[in-house]
Structures are given as C-alpha cells and as structure tokens.
Amino acid sequence: MYSILGILYYYLFFRNSQYWTNKKIYAFQVKRLKSQLRRVNGTNKSLIDLELSDKLFLESYVTNTPILNKRSVKENPNDFLVRKPRLFDLEFYTSGSTGKPMKAYISWRHWIVEQAVIYRHWKWHGYKFRDTCAMLRSYSPKEGEPLIKYSWSLNTYYYSPFHLDNKHMEEYYRHMLSKRVKYLRGYPSSLKIFAEFCQNNGYTIPSLKFILTASEVLSRDDRLFIEEVFSVQIGNHYGLAEQIVMFGNCSESSILHNYNEYGYCELIPTEEENIYRIIGTNLHNDLMPLFRYDTGDLAYARPGVKCPCGRAGIQVEAIIGRNDVLIKDSNGSSIPTVNFYTMMQYYTTIKEWQIIIKRTDDLVLAYTGIELGKIESAELLTQLKDRLANTKLTPEIKNVKYLNKIAEGKTPRVIYEN
C-alpha cells in the first residue's frame, strides 16, 4: 500500500515537472545533487562547496568530481554505501553489456521514484492502470511450468521468450487475441522474431495500442519494422540496474528524453562525431549515491535536434550501446542474448563470460574468474538447458583464463566457430 501511494505521489509531481524549463530543471537537479553530496560529506568523501550558486556549483561538480567507472563499484560495492541497508531497501544485480556481474544497492525511496517516472512514460502512450499487458521477456519457465503465466496484480501475461518457434508463437498469438491485450512489452530482439512470425502469417492484434521495448538497443530499422507489422507506436525505454539515468520517447517522436527529475545526465563527446558517453548521477538513492557514473553506454545526438513535443532537458536520438545479437542453431532457431544476461547476473564470482557456438551445435559458456563449485555449475548448466530447450544447441560450461577477442581488441558476447 505504501509503495502504491508513494508511486502515486511522485507521479502526480512528475506529471507537472515534465513541462519545466531548463532553468527549473537545473535548479531541481542542483538541489538534489547537493542533498546527495551532503550524505557523502558526512564520511569526508566530497569537498565540493555546497553553498555555491547553481551555475558555479555545477561547474565545480563536473570539474572536481572524477568520473566513476563500473569496475570500481563492481569490485567494492560496499565502499559506496553511506548508511546501512534497511528493511525495504533493495539489491539489484547486473551483468551489464560487458558480462561482468555487479551488485547495486537501491533505497526504497529511489525505487519508488523509478516506478513513478516509468509510469509517466507509459502514460505518454495512453496507458491506464491495469490495462491488459503482454510481456515477451523476463520469464524463464522451469521444467513442467506453463509457457504462459499471469500476474493478477499487474494484469500482465508473461510469455516465455525462450520458445519462439512457430508452434509456440501461434499459441502466444491466439492467447493475446483472446485476452485482448492492449500493451506489448519485450526485448527488441524477441519482439522482432514475433513480428516476423505475424507478418509471415498476415496476423494483426486489433486491440493493441502500443509496444514498449527495453533492455536492448532498438535499431531504427527494427523500430520501423515492428511498428509497421503491428500498426502501433513503440515506446522505447533505456535504463540501468544501477538506476543512474533513464530515457524514454514520448508519443510525438522516437527521440529519447532523459528523465530529468530522476538522474543528472552528462553527454561527453567521443572522437566520433555526434557520439557521446552517457555519464550520470542518481538523484534519489540515499543508500548508494553514485556520482558521475560511467554507464559504459553511448548515445547518438545531433546539435539542435529536439523532440517536437517541446519538453526541455537532455534528449538523444538513439542509444547505441548494449547492442545484442541473437543466438542461433543450425536450424535457425534463435533466442535473444539478453536472456543470458538475466541468468548470469547472480553469479558474482564470474568476471566475464562469452558464448561460443560450434558448427556441431555445441554451445560453450566460457567464463573467467573463480571456478564454480559442483553445485553452482550444475545449477548454471540446468538453467542453460532450460533456455536452450527449443534449439538444437547442447551446452557446456568452461572456466578459462582469457576470453576470445576480435581484431579491434573487443570481446564479443557471442562467437560462431567455423
């Protein structure tokens, strides 16, 4: 009950604040930044003068606060706590796009704020509380469990993204029609596979009002294709398990708005024209405030390009980091790589991981770090088999000293051996 009231309180506030001017946005962000810094000042971690004017404070903040990298937080998350976790505080785990597991502590208040700005994003696209949703993500059925499950509290139907063959997608489609789903949520890669199935069969979902994508890069071509198949707009969302900054597009265009009240965002130029590093500071996490945190993600933004809706604040045309690929067997059956991210996030002793697929349809999950014990290895192998049940791929797990790299020195998430 308190969570619902908290989300409602902040949503009502954010419903109005979305129309603030840049000046008012910065004033709010400075107030929140100073509040966060006061928490760490108590442990002598910051020496920034909090009495400076808004403009001088922001200049001092950017100049005197070093950029924080993920590795520092991943290796020593407790060093960034400013108080002890309480009853309703949360822990989130993420493997990230680099496959390096990490734990983040999130205060209850910050989580409430996050739900409120996400709800506002849904409202941009016409969502009403408890409208029927279909979720093609975040569900990994165990042996004997149904491939479709229902959450009454959310009025959401979950469909296994690990069973995207024609037989099961036909079942999913018929079920969505019978339930008259209004909103479809999923990974872009999962939704693309489902859209291809629907296009090939001439299927539409008349009750559908909009689609929400998240957790993977949504390419321009995939957006146009999915929107064309279902004749609805996509509301794309970008966020992090560390809960630093979030972006989402409104109903006016595909341009992504930073949720200004949620996180302070900096776009730092790279050597590539119009490509920026996303650096952020969480504004409400009073348990583990992270300052000038390097998300590891990149954004594409051109000077002067703004959404026609007129909202102020930082806007980008696309997120180009966290790009995923599909894992395929020799028959062409495929599943999104992001499903492995959600599986690997709890194995925090694993430093990095990589999937190697051989011509024989053998799949090797190679990882670096401390070798897993027999029980953990068996659990991980079982989860792999569950996720690959609808493919010809046969998994095995291998602890290695180094992962394979490509010519540019990058470590690809998936490698297909010749």
BELURTA-V959536 format. One record per residue. RES is the residue in one letter. PHI is phi in degrees with one decimal (none if undefined). Layout:
res-><RES,RES>
phi-><PHI,PHI>
//
This chain:
res-><M,Y,S,I,L,G,I,L,Y,Y,Y,L,F,F,R,N,S,Q,Y,W,T,N,K,K,I,Y,A,F,Q,V,K,R,L,K,S,Q,L,R,R,V,N,G,T,N,K,S,L,I,D,L,E,L,S,D,K,L,F,L,E,S,Y,V,T,N,T,P,I,L,N,K,R,S,V,K,E,N,P,N,D,F,L,V,R,K,P,R,L,F,D,L,E,F,Y,T,S,G,S,T,G,K,P,M,K,A,Y,I,S,W,R,H,W,I,V,E,Q,A,V,I,Y,R,H,W,K,W,H,G,Y,K,F,R,D,T,C,A,M,L,R,S,Y,S,P,K,E,G,E,P,L,I,K,Y,S,W,S,L,N,T,Y,Y,Y,S,P,F,H,L,D,N,K,H,M,E,E,Y,Y,R,H,M,L,S,K,R,V,K,Y,L,R,G,Y,P,S,S,L,K,I,F,A,E,F,C,Q,N,N,G,Y,T,I,P,S,L,K,F,I,L,T,A,S,E,V,L,S,R,D,D,R,L,F,I,E,E,V,F,S,V,Q,I,G,N,H,Y,G,L,A,E,Q,I,V,M,F,G,N,C,S,E,S,S,I,L,H,N,Y,N,E,Y,G,Y,C,E,L,I,P,T,E,E,E,N,I,Y,R,I,I,G,T,N,L,H,N,D,L,M,P,L,F,R,Y,D,T,G,D,L,A,Y,A,R,P,G,V,K,C,P,C,G,R,A,G,I,Q,V,E,A,I,I,G,R,N,D,V,L,I,K,D,S,N,G,S,S,I,P,T,V,N,F,Y,T,M,M,Q,Y,Y,T,T,I,K,E,W,Q,I,I,I,K,R,T,D,D,L,V,L,A,Y,T,G,I,E,L,G,K,I,E,S,A,E,L,L,T,Q,L,K,D,R,L,A,N,T,K,L,T,P,E,I,K,N,V,K,Y,L,N,K,I,A,E,G,K,T,P,R,V,I,Y,E,N>
phi-><none,-63.0,-63.3,-62.9,-64.0,-65.5,-62.2,-62.6,-58.4,-70.1,-61.0,-61.0,-69.5,-71.7,-62.1,-88.2,-67.8,-63.3,-103.8,-62.7,-77.0,-58.0,-62.4,-71.9,-60.2,-64.4,-62.6,-66.1,-64.2,-62.6,-59.5,-70.5,-61.8,-64.6,-63.1,-65.8,-68.8,-61.6,-66.1,-81.2,-61.1,-66.4,-111.0,59.9,-97.2,-137.3,-119.1,-75.4,-70.5,-83.9,-93.2,-67.4,-64.5,-54.3,-64.4,-67.5,-64.0,-62.3,-61.8,-66.5,-61.0,-69.2,-73.5,-101.9,-107.8,-68.0,-69.9,-96.2,-95.5,-62.6,-59.4,-60.5,-73.2,-62.5,-77.1,-139.3,-61.5,-67.3,-66.9,-101.4,-78.3,-107.5,-160.2,-78.9,-59.5,-108.0,-54.1,-96.4,-68.4,-124.1,-120.8,-119.5,-117.3,-143.5,-90.2,67.7,-70.4,-93.1,78.1,-100.7,-60.2,-151.5,-110.2,-126.5,-95.3,-124.8,-72.5,-59.0,-62.1,-63.2,-62.7,-62.8,-60.6,-60.9,-62.7,-68.2,-73.4,-67.2,-61.6,-62.2,-59.9,-64.1,-64.5,-55.7,-109.3,92.5,-64.6,-119.7,-52.0,69.0,-60.0,-68.9,-116.3,-116.4,-118.5,-103.1,-176.7,61.1,-137.1,-120.4,-66.4,-83.8,-57.0,91.9,-83.8,-69.0,-82.4,-127.3,-131.1,-123.5,-109.4,-65.2,-60.9,-100.2,49.8,-127.1,-101.3,-101.5,-117.2,-62.4,-80.2,-93.5,-130.3,-100.5,-99.9,-58.3,-60.7,-74.8,-67.5,-63.3,-62.9,-60.0,-60.9,-63.1,-66.6,-62.0,-64.0,-66.6,-92.6,50.2,-65.0,-101.6,-132.9,-117.5,-114.5,174.8,-69.1,-52.9,-66.3,-65.7,-67.8,-65.9,-60.7,-66.4,-65.3,-62.4,-61.7,-64.7,-63.5,-62.7,-103.6,67.7,-91.1,-133.6,-121.6,-57.4,-79.6,-69.9,-108.9,-164.6,-118.8,-116.5,-112.1,-165.8,76.1,-139.6,-69.0,-103.6,-74.2,-60.9,-64.8,-66.7,-58.9,-62.4,-66.9,-64.6,-64.2,-67.8,-63.6,-99.0,57.1,-138.4,-85.5,-97.2,-101.3,-89.4,-129.8,-123.1,-155.6,-134.9,-63.6,-71.4,56.7,-101.0,-134.0,-142.4,-127.7,-163.7,-92.9,-87.4,-80.1,-87.3,-166.4,-92.3,-67.3,-93.8,-94.7,-70.3,-79.2,-60.7,-78.5,-92.3,-145.3,-86.7,-111.3,-120.9,-108.6,-102.1,-60.1,-106.6,-72.4,-89.1,-61.2,68.4,-108.4,-128.2,-79.3,-96.2,-114.6,-141.5,-132.1,-75.0,-100.9,-133.1,-81.6,-84.3,-99.1,-137.4,-68.7,-114.7,-107.5,50.2,-83.2,-81.5,-69.5,82.2,-107.0,-119.1,-125.8,-106.2,-149.0,-106.6,-55.7,86.3,-84.4,-130.8,-67.5,-66.7,-68.0,89.6,-66.1,-90.1,93.3,-67.7,-136.9,-132.0,-84.7,-166.5,-95.2,-114.9,-91.7,56.2,-73.7,-112.7,-126.8,-96.0,-95.9,-125.3,-100.5,-67.7,-88.7,94.3,-65.0,-143.1,-139.9,-72.1,-61.3,-60.6,-64.1,-78.2,-59.6,-66.3,-76.8,-79.0,-62.7,-92.2,-95.0,-74.3,-82.3,-82.7,-80.1,-143.1,-142.0,-152.8,-106.2,-115.4,-112.0,-99.3,-61.6,-82.1,67.9,-88.3,-116.2,-111.0,-93.7,-93.4,-144.0,-109.5,111.7,-65.3,-65.7,-66.7,-73.3,-60.8,-67.4,-63.4,-61.5,-65.0,-63.0,-65.2,-64.2,-62.8,-64.4,-61.1,-62.0,-61.6,-73.0,-100.5,-58.6,-96.5,-124.7,-87.5,-71.0,-109.9,-91.2,-146.5,-116.9,-141.5,-85.4,-128.6,-81.0,-134.5,-91.3,-72.4,-124.3,-100.5,-56.4,-74.7,90.2,-82.1,-105.9,-68.1,-69.4,-129.4,-125.5,-103.2,-82.3,-76.1>
//
